[in-house]
Amino acid sequence: PPPFTGVWMGDSKLCAIGVHCGNHITSHGLALNCCTDLTWFDHIVPCGLEGKGVTSLSHELGQHVAVNHVLEPFLDSFQEVFDCTLVSSEEPG
């Protein structure tokens, strides 16, 4: 929900999106929690948002969801949404 970026399931963030600009360099980042150990987030305030949490695909679906299960469909959707072609010099994973 605005003004929060990313993909949310209720009050828990599933996918974080970030941009950093500095010294004439722009960096982009995206983190999709597939089978993340969520207990690490008990020690911090995720994304600096008090009262908000994090979740994963595995937690939400009640079954193990590995990165290699979602990587190809995610990249296909990314290319379609952003009307681009992704190029990699090495195999993902």
Buried (B, 14 or more C-beta within 10 A) or exposed (E): EEEEEBBBBEEBBBBBEEEEEEEEEEEEEEBBBBBBEBEEBEEEEBBEEEEBBBBBBBBBEEEEBEBEEBBEEBEEEEEEEEEEEEEEEEEEE
